[in-house]
Amino acid sequence: MTKPKLPDVRMPRNIRLTYDRFTDHFRGFEKVPAVRAIFGPATAKALRSLRVEFYSSKWGFMGVSDEDGHLMVSTHYLRTGNPRDIYLDIVHELVHVRQFREGKELFEDGYEYPDLPTEIEAYRTCIAEGQRLGMNDRELFEYLKVFWMSDKEVRRLARHVGVRAPPARPRRPRRKR
């Protein structure tokens, strides 16, 4: 069997992405006490040097590249997300930026998501900021919920970061037929 021959085309295999500066789009973060606590006296410099990649997808929020530490942001999430959640997510991801720059492994093997030390630190920071904004434990617990974690995992993360979870709903017994 012969391999099908491609038409005479050229396709790049290794593309260098271009990014915008974080401070070109996200302003005032250098003045936020929570962000200043993340980067210390180098906050303004750290944010000026941070690059952000905007991508178009309904499936995703924000993240930090484990390749070069730049911020990745879904334009759909920016358009449709709750502004308070977006703000807290930026604070959360800025912790990951600092962690990356310190050489920490963001997705260390051997941990489930709610137990990752890097996630616990990032969530503790944004939970403290949510409390400063006046959010109560119910609102903070709702903020912790993401589609990739089960209720049990969200409750475990809540314990790690000092958020009191609401009582679990009792399971209804199945009817016998």
C-alpha positions in Angstrom: 0.0 0.0 0.0 1.4 3.4 -1.0 1.2 6.5 1.1 -1.1 9.1 -0.3 0.9 12.0 -1.8 0.0 15.5 -0.6 -0.4 18.3 -3.1 2.4 20.7 -3.5 1.7 22.9 -0.4 3.7 24.4 2.4 2.5 24.3 6.0 4.4 25.8 8.9 5.1 23.2 11.6 6.7 25.4 14.2 5.0 28.8 14.6 6.2 31.5 16.9 3.2 32.9 18.6 2.9 36.6 19.1 1.5 38.0 22.3 0.3 41.4 23.6 1.6 42.9 26.8 -0.6 42.2 29.8 -0.6 45.9 30.7 -1.9 46.9 27.2 -5.3 45.3 28.1 -5.4 44.8 31.9 -4.8 48.1 33.7 -4.6 49.0 37.4 -3.6 45.5 38.6 -0.2 46.9 39.7 -2.1 48.9 42.4 -4.1 46.0 43.7 -2.8 44.9 47.1 -3.3 41.2 46.4 -1.2 41.5 43.2 1.4 43.5 45.0 1.6 40.7 47.5 2.2 38.2 44.7 5.1 40.1 43.1 6.3 42.4 45.8 8.3 45.5 44.9 8.8 44.2 41.4 5.0 44.2 40.6 5.0 46.9 37.9 8.0 45.3 36.2 6.5 41.8 36.4 3.2 42.9 34.9 4.9 44.9 32.1 7.0 41.9 31.1 4.0 39.5 31.1 2.6 38.6 27.8 -1.0 37.6 27.2 -2.3 35.4 24.4 -6.0 35.7 23.6 -7.7 32.8 22.0 -11.2 32.2 20.7 -13.0 29.3 22.3 -16.2 28.7 24.2 -14.3 26.0 26.2 -11.8 27.6 28.5 -11.2 30.4 30.8 -7.6 31.4 31.6 -4.4 29.6 32.2 -0.6 30.0 32.3 1.6 28.3 29.7 3.8 25.7 31.3 6.2 26.3 28.4 7.0 30.0 28.8 4.7 31.3 31.6 2.6 33.6 29.5 -1.1 34.2 30.3 -3.7 32.6 28.0 -7.2 34.1 28.1 -10.4 33.1 26.3 -12.0 36.0 24.5 -15.4 34.2 25.0 -14.9 34.1 28.7 -14.0 37.8 28.8 -17.2 38.6 26.9 -19.5 36.4 28.8 -18.0 35.7 32.3 -19.0 37.3 35.5 -16.6 40.3 36.0 -15.9 39.4 39.6 -15.0 35.9 38.6 -12.8 37.2 35.8 -11.0 39.5 38.2 -10.4 36.7 40.7 -9.2 34.4 37.9 -6.7 37.0 36.9 -5.4 37.2 40.4 -5.3 33.4 40.6 -3.4 33.1 37.3 -0.9 35.8 38.3 0.1 33.6 41.2 0.8 30.9 38.6 2.9 33.4 36.6 5.0 34.0 39.7 5.3 30.3 40.4 6.4 29.6 36.9 9.0 32.4 37.1 10.3 30.8 40.3 10.8 27.5 38.5 7.9 25.7 40.2 6.2 22.8 38.4 2.6 24.0 37.8 1.2 20.6 37.1 3.3 18.4 39.4 2.7 14.7 38.9 1.2 12.7 41.8 -1.4 15.2 42.8 -5.1 15.5 41.9 -6.1 19.0 40.9 -7.6 20.1 44.3 -4.4 18.9 46.1 -1.8 20.6 43.9 0.3 22.9 46.0 0.4 25.5 43.2 -3.4 25.5 42.9 -3.9 25.7 46.7 -1.6 28.7 46.9 -3.3 30.4 43.9 -6.8 29.7 45.3 -5.8 30.9 48.8 -4.7 34.2 47.2 -7.9 34.8 45.2 -10.1 33.6 48.1 -8.5 36.1 50.4 -9.1 38.7 47.7 -12.7 37.6 47.4 -13.1 38.0 51.2 -11.6 41.5 51.0 -14.3 42.3 48.3 -17.0 41.1 50.8 -17.8 37.6 49.4 -19.2 35.2 51.9 -18.4 31.5 52.2 -21.4 30.5 50.0 -20.2 32.8 47.2 -16.6 31.7 47.6 -17.6 28.0 47.5 -19.6 28.7 44.3 -16.5 30.4 42.8 -14.5 27.3 43.5 -16.8 25.1 41.4 -15.5 24.3 38.0 -16.7 21.7 35.6 -13.6 19.5 35.8 -14.0 18.9 39.6 -16.6 16.7 41.3 -18.5 18.0 44.3 -16.2 15.9 46.5 -13.1 17.5 45.0 -14.5 21.0 45.3 -15.2 20.4 49.0 -11.7 19.1 49.4 -10.3 22.2 47.8 -12.5 24.4 49.9 -11.1 22.8 53.1 -7.5 23.4 51.8 -8.2 27.1 51.2 -10.3 27.8 54.3 -13.8 28.1 52.7 -16.7 26.6 54.6 -18.7 24.4 52.3 -22.4 24.3 52.6 -23.9 21.0 53.9 -23.8 18.3 51.3 -27.2 17.3 49.9 -28.2 13.9 51.1 -28.5 11.3 48.4 -32.0 10.0 47.8 -32.3 6.3 48.1 -33.1 4.5 44.8 -36.6 3.1 44.5 -36.8 -0.6 44.2 -38.8 -1.8 41.3 
